[in-house]
């Protein structure tokens, strides 16, 4: 029971060993597998993964869920509690542990033998978005086993008390906006963040540091097409239509094919890249569009593109990330008064228009520039009001030259 003195744990000194692992198997029937400290698969997680796969969830979703489940099982192994006998007390302590202890202080790979002795008490606290995602995953995991009769008889991650006993928003006034209620009892409130875009001056500096036509073509497509990093890398030669300025990508999540318009500059840099790699990359309509520059050539991966842009940003003195290019493209399209917001929503692939509306928020750099200009104008007006009027007989333009308010 919650409040029982026997269930109180000293989480400040609790050593949570980095045991177990989540690995990719290469088997399409079981893309991910969670194993314990002995290398044995965790059957409960395997059953949950099969249910997610049957519901059409992607491999990326299974990996994301698996990382949260690995964190949860490491905590249960540390407190020596079977997962099928957990109560709300363990769920509460786990959420507190994530809030206070946070990320594990991972050892260097040369000292990997010490991995089982590392405590997470010295790590950086987990972000609210990480804790919220973990709470949702664990609630779904235990809800699945609760319905199957293979887990605890009560979900240790219950819904919020305000939502029990009825449907959410059952008595909502349709004339009023919906309140953003928290679904889980232990789900933290995630603060809204303004997407970080790259200012034009900073982007031009980074673009000038790109070393090849391929990199320039990639960055030009990112800031003009609105494609995510992984989506643009999924493009094939058959998906190019330079005459209509369209490129076909595979949408993240849904897996559908989507034609995206891009700028003329992007196709110019792409043609220069193709001419540079003529005879080095395989031909065929189904062949990937992007390849490595090193021999032998291989299809370009996300990590290689991420590192390429990171090096260019470091050379330009910028901390912009590859993902910020997507936000930059969204801001540029949303700021165009001739482009409807619904068109921006379709290009970005947002399911809800409210998600696209966050790009109507003014950029931080523009707000700072306008506010500083406002303060400068206020200072100028105050100075003009404090300056005495010239005596009769003096010409105003002469007084302005004398006191330095105007150059002769």
Phi, psi and omega in degrees: 000150175287130182100350177290132183296332180289340183267000180283126181242147175273090185288342182293332182246013182285117177275117178256108184283145179276065180257166184075171182198158173242117184233158175268133185265338186080358178267121181296339178281339177215078186297323183234149179219130177259125181240157180269192183296333179272001181083010179271139179296144175274109188296321182298321179289322178299319177295321179294320178296322178296323178292321178294321179294322178294332178278002177088017179285145183281169177296326178297323177293320179296320178295319180296316178294323182295324178296320177291320178293325176296320177297320181292316181290327175298322177293318179294322177294327180290323180267001176057052179236124177297144184295331182281356182238017180286152177236185179294336178295316177294321178295319178297315180294324178296317179293322176293321180296319177295324182289320186264317183277310174081212185292149178285145175275090187290139179283164175293150184298336177286343178245038183296339179294340180270005186298327183285351183255001186276130175262149181272006184295337181262007182278173178279133182302144180293146180291154179302325179294324178293316181292324179292319178294319180296319179297320179294317180297314183291326177294318178293322179298312181286331176294322177297314181285335176293318178290328179279348180076022182246009182227201178298151181285347177227136179292121181289348177245079186283171174284168180296147182299328182290347183251004181282149173082010179182174181283145178296137180061033182295327182248033182284136175282120183295346179273356181244151179290156179286142174273144181277086182275148177276133184281319184261151180295321182258016180280124181284162176277120182269118180292144177285135182240141176279126180301140181270120176252170182260121177300157185299317181295318179293321179295318179297324179292319178293317182298325179291340181269356180291133191272347187219164177295326179298315181294321178294321178295318179300310182295321179295323176290322181298319186271359181238331184268338184077016178276144175288168185299312181289330180293317181295326179288347178276356183291143177245170181298327179292341181272005180268137174219079184298330180297323178261001182057050181235146174225134183261128180233165175263119183293138177289134179094298183277330181077009180279156176276134183222128174277127181239131175283146180225168184285162177295321180301323181297318180287331176294313178295326178295319179294322176296322178293319179294321177293326179290329183259015181301128180084353181257336181250149181295150178259149181148142184294334181266001180287149177299153181278328187248134182226161176288157178271338179282148179266141354287146184291144178222157176302138184287139180251166181296318183295325178293319178293319179300317180291324178300312181290329178295319178294318179295322178293321178296322178294330179269001181073030183245152177250018180293146179253169179295325180292332180293340176294326177295317176294325178296316178297319180295318179295318181297321179287320182291333181279351179277115182293340180276355182251114180298149181293332177294327175293321177296321178299317180293320180292318181284342180080028179279138178284329182240143178291333179296331176292322180288333183293344179294340179277000170276350176293131181299145177292148182298319182296320180291322179297316180297318181297316181291322179292320176295322176295325177296316179295321178296321178292322177296320178295319180295318180293322178295323178293320179294323180289329182279341182285126181290151178288144179296148179294158179300137180104345178261138179280135182299322182293331177290320178293327179293321177291323183293319183265006174078015178275351176209138179282141181290000000 
